[in-house]
Amino acid sequence: MEFTLFILVNATLFIRPAEVIPALTGLPIYNVLISVCLMASFPKIIDQLTGRSLSESPISACVLGLLAAVILSHLSHLNFSGLLEGGVEFVKVILYYLMLVSVVDSPARLRRFLWLLVGFTLVLTVLALLQYHGMIDIPSLQSIGDIEVDPATGEEYSVLRLCSTGIYNDPNDLCLILLVAMGVCLYGLGDRRTGPLRHLWLAPLVLFGYALTKTHSRGGFLAMLAAMMVLFYARFGWRKAIPLAMVALPAAFVLFAGRQTNISTSDDTGQDRIQLWAAGFALLRQSPLFGIGQNRYADKVGLVAHNSFIHGFTELGVFGGTLFTGIFSYALSTLHRLGPSQALIPDPELRRLRPYLMAIVAAYAAGLLTLSRNYIVPTYMVFGLVNVYLRLATEGSPLRLPRFDLGFVQRLGTISVAFIITAYVFIRMFARFGG
């Protein structure tokens, strides 16, 4: 029952029926469904919050720590109105995460959720493409038009960028869920148990790839390259990954030629973002421990950071930024560490899923280098998928995962310092002020 309700919650979250059917506008469909699902899964959620469960699940401990970071970021500035607005919304995101890790409690449910995730992404992609090509007219699906300059002629031209519904009404956000779904499609394509039927996964895979080109997102293209490289390495090892990359990378630049492959730190867009990051570091120095406050970056600078990691450090301080960055580091490093020991994972399908999930996490992390998405459901969906996978993969196995203890906290601190130094050096090297 609770799993069915959770699927309905996701269907509403992805497709946003009120945006497609105006007659549903104003109906609190999502809030009602998530409330009912919360009540149905409440006992399982409580089990996730015990001291033992949190010590065995560093991702959950960090996610709850982020909730504390949000609260402290407001309280440290006595911003009670911000706490009420932003804090309450973030609690809903945390509840979604807790429902995911509580309800998706078996390998069968995990696979079913992944298949349905592809289905939801397929619906929002089809709607977006129909709108893009003028076959339907839904105002909420209007594509974004950007003005670009031809480097050869200096002439301006318009680029129409694909958008979809709700939280994916932005080309860059749409790229992230497309890459997640593409990773799942590749996983399905490798399922030899289904025989020739597995080739049906090619249809959504190609459609998602086509949609990705129509977003004209540079961040999405870089995220795809990150996913490709990680998948090659996790699936085949470095010896095979390098020749595969030598073929795949040039092909990717040809297929996505245009705005997406025009990547530079010296053009206006690149410089604008680097200078936004520099402004974030200046604000971090003013409030290093708990940050300037959730959702305050744009108020202070004029725009969000367009980098979730810098955004997290600036708004939530070293405390929250370390937790946010640490989740991605832990997810990728732990999935990587399972590679040599994956024969000890009891479920063969979970063994096969590992490299694809690792690529999905890498794609999402790379995408967040050009987006500020610290407080939205899709980010915590990725966190939840990794948490569920690690728990299921090691059940009944001699494999032992890192625990949330003093040693783990020390590693988080090291990662935090390494990121801050790397980002600071990058900004100092490439920022051009007063030009």
C-alpha positions as CSV (number, residue, x, y, z in Angstrom):
1,M,0.0,0.0,0.0
2,E,2.7,2.5,1.0
3,F,4.7,1.7,-2.1
4,T,1.7,2.4,-4.4
5,L,1.1,5.7,-2.6
6,F,4.8,6.6,-3.0
7,I,4.6,5.9,-6.7
8,L,1.6,8.2,-7.0
9,V,3.5,10.9,-5.1
10,N,6.3,10.6,-7.7
11,A,3.9,10.6,-10.6
12,T,2.4,13.9,-9.4
13,L,5.8,15.3,-8.7
14,F,7.2,14.6,-12.1
15,I,4.2,15.2,-14.4
16,R,2.5,18.0,-12.5
17,P,-1.1,17.3,-13.7
18,A,-2.3,20.8,-12.8
19,E,0.2,22.3,-15.3
20,V,-1.0,20.0,-18.1
21,I,-4.8,20.2,-17.2
22,P,-5.6,23.7,-16.1
23,A,-8.9,22.6,-14.5
24,L,-6.8,20.9,-11.7
25,T,-5.0,24.2,-10.8
26,G,-5.3,24.9,-7.1
27,L,-6.0,21.4,-6.0
28,P,-3.3,20.3,-3.5
29,I,-2.8,16.9,-5.2
30,Y,0.8,16.5,-4.2
31,N,0.4,17.6,-0.6
32,V,-2.5,15.3,-0.1
33,L,-0.7,12.3,-1.6
34,I,2.5,12.9,0.4
35,S,0.5,13.3,3.6
36,V,-1.3,10.0,3.1
37,C,1.9,8.2,2.1
38,L,3.6,9.7,5.2
39,M,0.9,8.2,7.4
40,A,1.1,4.8,5.7
41,S,4.9,4.6,5.9
42,F,5.3,6.3,9.3
43,P,6.4,3.2,11.3
44,K,9.1,2.4,8.7
45,I,10.2,6.0,8.8
46,I,10.6,5.9,12.6
47,D,12.8,2.9,12.2
48,Q,15.1,5.0,9.9
49,L,15.6,7.6,12.6
50,T,16.9,5.4,15.4
51,G,20.5,6.0,16.5
52,R,21.6,2.6,15.2
53,S,20.0,3.1,11.8
54,L,21.6,6.6,11.4
55,S,25.1,5.3,12.5
56,E,24.8,2.6,9.8
57,S,23.5,5.0,7.2
58,P,25.9,8.0,6.8
59,I,23.8,9.4,3.9
60,S,20.7,9.6,6.1
61,A,22.7,11.1,9.0
62,C,24.1,13.8,6.6
63,V,20.6,14.5,5.2
64,L,19.2,15.1,8.7
65,G,22.3,17.1,9.4
66,L,21.4,19.3,6.4
67,L,18.0,20.0,8.0
68,A,19.8,21.1,11.1
69,A,22.1,23.3,8.9
70,V,19.1,25.0,7.3
71,I,17.6,25.7,10.7
72,L,20.9,27.0,12.1
73,S,21.6,29.2,9.0
74,H,18.4,31.1,9.8
75,L,18.6,31.1,13.6
76,S,22.2,32.4,13.5
77,H,20.8,35.6,11.9
78,L,17.6,35.6,13.9
79,N,15.7,35.2,10.5
80,F,12.5,33.6,11.8
81,S,10.5,34.4,8.7
82,G,13.1,32.7,6.5
83,L,13.1,29.7,8.8
84,L,9.3,29.5,8.5
85,E,9.2,29.7,4.8
86,G,12.4,27.9,3.6
87,G,12.6,25.5,6.6
88,V,9.1,24.2,6.2
89,E,9.6,23.6,2.5
90,F,12.8,21.8,3.1
91,V,11.1,19.5,5.7
92,K,8.8,18.3,2.9
93,V,12.0,17.4,0.9
94,I,13.4,15.5,3.9
95,L,10.1,13.6,4.3
96,Y,10.2,12.6,0.7
97,Y,13.8,11.2,1.2
98,L,12.7,9.3,4.3
99,M,9.7,7.8,2.5
100,L,12.0,6.7,-0.3
101,V,14.5,4.9,1.9
102,S,11.7,3.4,4.0
103,V,9.3,2.2,1.3
104,V,11.8,1.0,-1.3
105,D,12.9,-1.9,0.9
106,S,13.6,-4.8,-1.5
107,P,15.6,-5.3,-4.8
108,A,12.3,-5.9,-6.6
109,R,10.9,-2.6,-5.4
110,L,14.1,-0.8,-6.3
111,R,13.9,-2.1,-9.8
112,R,10.2,-1.3,-10.1
113,F,10.9,2.2,-8.9
114,L,13.7,2.7,-11.5
115,W,11.4,1.4,-14.3
116,L,8.6,3.8,-13.2
117,L,11.1,6.6,-13.0
118,V,11.9,6.0,-16.7
119,G,8.2,6.0,-17.4
120,F,7.6,9.3,-15.7
121,T,10.6,10.8,-17.4
122,L,9.2,9.5,-20.7
123,V,5.9,11.3,-20.2
124,L,7.4,14.6,-19.3
125,T,9.9,14.3,-22.2
126,V,7.2,13.5,-24.8
127,L,5.1,16.4,-23.6
128,A,8.1,18.7,-23.8
129,L,9.0,17.6,-27.4
130,L,5.4,17.9,-28.6
131,Q,5.4,21.4,-27.3
132,Y,8.8,22.1,-28.7
133,H,7.8,21.0,-32.2
134,G,4.5,22.9,-32.1
135,M,2.2,19.9,-32.0
136,I,0.5,20.9,-28.7
137,D,0.2,24.3,-26.9
138,I,0.5,24.2,-23.1
139,P,1.7,27.5,-21.7
140,S,3.6,25.9,-18.8
141,L,5.7,24.0,-21.3
142,Q,7.0,26.9,-23.3
143,S,10.6,26.6,-24.4
144,I,13.2,29.1,-23.4
145,G,14.8,31.3,-26.1
146,D,18.4,32.3,-25.6
147,I,20.3,34.8,-27.7
148,E,23.7,33.5,-28.8
149,V,26.5,35.1,-30.8
150,D,28.1,33.3,-33.7
151,P,31.9,33.4,-32.9
152,A,32.7,33.3,-36.6
153,T,30.5,36.1,-37.8
154,G,29.6,38.0,-34.7
155,E,25.9,37.8,-35.6
156,E,23.3,37.2,-32.9
157,Y,20.9,34.3,-33.3
158,S,18.1,32.7,-31.1
159,V,18.4,29.2,-29.6
160,L,15.1,27.5,-28.5
161,R,15.8,25.4,-25.5
162,L,13.6,22.4,-24.4
163,C,11.8,22.6,-21.1
164,S,9.2,20.4,-19.4
165,T,6.7,20.5,-16.5
166,G,7.1,21.7,-12.9
167,I,10.6,21.2,-11.4
168,Y,11.9,20.4,-14.9
169,N,10.7,23.7,-16.5
170,D,14.3,24.6,-17.0
171,P,16.6,23.1,-19.7
172,N,19.4,22.3,-17.2
173,D,17.1,20.6,-14.7
174,L,15.6,18.6,-17.5
175,C,19.1,17.4,-18.5
176,L,19.7,15.9,-15.0
177,I,16.6,13.7,-15.0
178,L,17.2,12.7,-18.6
179,L,20.6,11.5,-17.7
180,V,19.2,9.6,-14.7
181,A,16.7,7.9,-17.0
182,M,19.3,7.2,-19.6
183,G,21.4,5.4,-17.0
184,V,18.5,3.3,-16.0
185,C,17.8,2.5,-19.7
186,L,21.4,1.3,-20.2
187,Y,20.9,-0.9,-17.1
188,G,17.8,-2.4,-18.6
189,L,19.4,-2.8,-22.0
190,G,22.0,-5.1,-20.4
191,D,19.4,-7.4,-18.8
192,R,20.0,-10.6,-20.8
193,R,17.2,-12.4,-18.8
194,T,14.6,-10.7,-21.0
195,G,16.2,-11.9,-24.2
196,P,15.4,-9.8,-27.4
197,L,12.9,-7.7,-25.4
198,R,15.7,-5.9,-23.7
199,H,16.4,-4.0,-27.0
200,L,13.1,-2.1,-26.4
201,W,15.1,0.0,-24.0
202,L,16.8,1.6,-27.0
203,A,13.6,3.5,-27.9
204,P,13.4,5.7,-24.7
205,L,17.2,5.9,-24.6
206,V,17.4,7.4,-28.1
207,L,14.4,9.7,-27.3
208,F,16.1,11.0,-24.1
209,G,19.3,11.5,-26.0
210,Y,17.5,13.6,-28.6
211,A,15.8,15.6,-25.9
212,L,19.2,16.2,-24.3
213,T,20.4,17.8,-27.5
214,K,17.4,20.1,-27.6
215,T,18.1,21.5,-24.2
216,H,21.3,23.1,-25.6
217,S,22.6,22.8,-22.0
218,R,26.4,23.1,-21.6
219,G,26.1,21.8,-18.0
220,G,24.0,18.9,-19.2
221,F,26.6,18.0,-21.8
222,L,29.4,18.1,-19.2
223,A,27.3,15.9,-16.9
224,M,26.8,13.4,-19.7
225,L,30.6,13.3,-20.3
226,A,31.1,12.6,-16.6
227,A,28.5,9.8,-16.6
228,M,30.1,8.3,-19.7
229,M,33.6,8.2,-18.3
230,V,32.5,6.9,-14.9
231,L,30.4,4.2,-16.6
232,F,33.2,3.1,-18.8
233,Y,35.6,2.8,-15.9
234,A,33.1,1.2,-13.5
235,R,31.9,-1.3,-16.1
236,F,35.0,-2.2,-17.9
237,G,38.1,-0.9,-16.0
238,W,40.6,1.7,-17.1
239,R,42.3,-0.4,-19.8
240,K,39.0,-0.7,-21.8
241,A,37.7,2.7,-20.7
242,I,40.4,4.7,-22.3
243,P,40.0,3.3,-25.9
244,L,36.2,3.5,-25.4
245,A,36.5,7.2,-24.4
246,M,38.8,7.9,-27.4
247,V,35.9,6.9,-29.6
248,A,32.9,8.1,-27.6
249,L,34.2,11.6,-26.7
250,P,34.8,12.9,-30.3
251,A,31.4,11.3,-31.3
252,A,29.7,13.2,-28.5
253,F,31.2,16.5,-29.5
254,V,30.0,15.9,-33.1
255,L,26.4,14.8,-32.1
256,F,26.0,17.7,-29.7
257,A,27.9,20.3,-31.8
258,G,26.7,23.9,-31.2
259,R,25.9,25.8,-28.0
260,Q,26.4,22.7,-25.8
261,T,30.0,22.1,-26.9
262,N,31.0,25.8,-26.9
263,I,32.5,25.6,-23.4
264,S,34.8,28.3,-22.2
265,T,35.7,30.1,-18.9
266,S,36.4,33.3,-20.9
267,D,33.1,34.0,-22.5
268,D,30.4,36.1,-20.8
269,T,28.4,33.1,-19.4
270,G,31.5,31.4,-18.0
271,Q,32.9,34.6,-16.5
272,D,29.5,35.5,-14.9
273,R,29.3,32.2,-13.1
274,I,32.9,32.3,-11.9
275,Q,32.3,35.8,-10.5
276,L,29.1,34.5,-8.8
277,W,31.3,31.8,-7.1
278,A,33.8,34.4,-6.1
279,A,31.0,36.5,-4.5
280,G,29.9,33.4,-2.6
281,F,33.4,32.9,-1.1
282,A,33.4,36.5,0.0
283,L,30.1,35.9,1.8
284,L,31.4,32.7,3.3
285,R,34.2,34.6,5.0
286,Q,31.6,36.8,6.7
287,S,29.6,33.8,8.1
288,P,31.8,30.8,7.9
289,L,30.2,28.4,10.4
290,F,26.5,28.5,9.5
291,G,26.4,30.6,6.4
292,I,24.4,33.6,5.3
293,G,21.1,31.7,5.5
294,Q,19.1,29.4,3.3
295,N,17.8,31.1,0.1
296,R,19.8,34.3,0.8
297,Y,22.4,34.0,-1.9
298,A,20.3,35.7,-4.6
299,D,19.3,38.4,-2.1
300,K,22.9,39.2,-1.5
301,V,24.4,38.7,-4.9
302,G,21.5,39.1,-7.3
303,L,21.6,35.6,-8.6
304,V,22.1,32.1,-7.2
305,A,25.6,30.6,-7.3
306,H,24.9,28.3,-10.3
307,N,27.0,25.8,-8.3
308,S,25.3,23.7,-5.7
309,F,28.4,23.0,-3.7
310,I,29.5,26.7,-3.4
311,H,25.9,27.6,-2.9
312,G,25.7,25.1,0.0
313,F,28.9,26.4,1.7
314,T,27.8,30.0,1.3
315,E,24.2,29.7,2.5
316,L,24.7,26.9,5.1
317,G,28.3,27.6,6.1
318,V,31.1,25.1,6.5
319,F,28.7,22.9,8.5
320,G,26.1,22.5,5.8
321,G,28.4,22.7,2.9
322,T,30.6,19.9,4.3
323,L,27.5,17.6,4.7
324,F,26.2,18.3,1.2
325,T,29.5,17.8,-0.5
326,G,30.2,14.8,1.7
327,I,27.1,12.9,0.6
328,F,28.3,12.9,-3.0
329,S,31.8,12.0,-2.0
330,Y,30.6,9.1,0.2
331,A,28.2,7.9,-2.5
332,L,30.8,7.7,-5.3
333,S,33.6,6.4,-3.1
334,T,31.5,3.7,-1.5
335,L,30.0,2.5,-4.8
336,H,33.5,2.5,-6.2
337,R,34.8,0.5,-3.2
338,L,32.2,-2.2,-3.8
339,G,33.6,-2.9,-7.2
340,P,36.4,-5.4,-6.3
341,S,34.1,-7.1,-3.8
342,Q,30.9,-7.0,-5.8
343,A,30.9,-10.8,-6.1
344,L,29.9,-10.8,-2.4
345,I,26.6,-8.9,-3.2
346,P,24.0,-11.6,-3.0
347,D,21.6,-10.3,-5.6
348,P,23.1,-10.5,-9.1
349,E,20.9,-7.7,-10.4
350,L,22.2,-5.4,-7.7
351,R,25.7,-6.4,-8.7
352,R,24.9,-5.4,-12.3
353,L,23.2,-2.1,-11.3
354,R,26.3,-0.8,-9.4
355,P,28.2,0.8,-12.4
356,Y,25.1,2.4,-13.8
357,L,24.1,3.9,-10.4
358,M,27.6,5.2,-10.1
359,A,27.4,6.9,-13.5
360,I,24.0,8.4,-12.5
361,V,25.5,9.9,-9.3
362,A,28.5,11.2,-11.2
363,A,26.2,12.8,-13.8
364,Y,24.1,14.5,-11.1
365,A,27.1,15.7,-9.2
366,A,28.7,17.2,-12.4
367,G,25.4,18.8,-13.3
368,L,25.2,20.5,-9.9
369,L,28.5,22.2,-10.6
370,T,26.5,24.6,-12.8
371,L,23.2,24.6,-11.0
372,S,22.0,25.5,-7.5
373,R,19.7,22.7,-6.5
374,N,20.4,22.1,-2.8
375,Y,16.8,22.0,-1.6
376,I,14.8,20.2,-4.2
377,V,13.4,16.7,-4.2
378,P,15.3,15.2,-7.3
379,T,18.6,15.8,-5.5
380,Y,17.4,13.9,-2.4
381,M,15.9,11.2,-4.7
382,V,19.4,10.5,-5.9
383,F,20.7,10.4,-2.3
384,G,17.9,8.0,-1.4
385,L,18.6,5.7,-4.3
386,V,22.2,5.3,-3.3
387,N,21.2,4.7,0.3
388,V,18.7,2.1,-0.6
389,Y,21.1,0.4,-3.0
390,L,23.9,0.2,-0.4
391,R,21.6,-1.2,2.2
392,L,20.1,-3.9,0.0
393,A,23.5,-4.8,-1.6
394,T,25.1,-5.5,1.7
395,E,22.2,-7.3,3.4
396,G,23.1,-10.9,4.1
397,S,26.7,-10.2,2.9
398,P,30.0,-10.0,4.8
399,L,30.5,-6.6,3.2
400,R,30.7,-3.8,5.7
401,L,30.1,-0.1,4.9
402,P,31.6,2.9,6.6
403,R,29.6,4.1,9.6
404,F,28.8,7.6,10.7
405,D,31.4,8.0,13.4
406,L,34.3,10.2,14.4
407,G,36.4,8.8,11.6
408,F,33.7,9.5,9.0
409,V,33.3,13.1,10.3
410,Q,37.1,13.6,10.0
411,R,37.0,12.4,6.4
412,L,34.1,14.8,5.6
413,G,36.3,17.6,7.0
414,T,39.2,16.6,4.7
415,I,36.9,16.5,1.7
416,S,35.4,19.9,2.6
417,V,38.8,21.5,2.9
418,A,40.0,20.0,-0.4
419,F,36.9,21.3,-2.2
420,I,37.2,24.8,-0.8
421,I,40.9,25.0,-1.8
422,T,40.3,23.6,-5.2
423,A,37.3,25.9,-5.9
424,Y,39.2,29.0,-4.6
425,V,42.3,28.2,-6.7
426,F,40.1,27.7,-9.8
427,I,38.4,31.1,-9.2
428,R,41.7,32.9,-8.7
429,M,43.1,31.4,-11.9
430,F,40.1,32.1,-14.2
431,A,38.2,35.1,-12.8
432,R,38.6,38.3,-14.7
433,F,37.4,41.3,-12.7
434,G,37.0,44.8,-14.0
435,G,37.5,43.7,-17.6
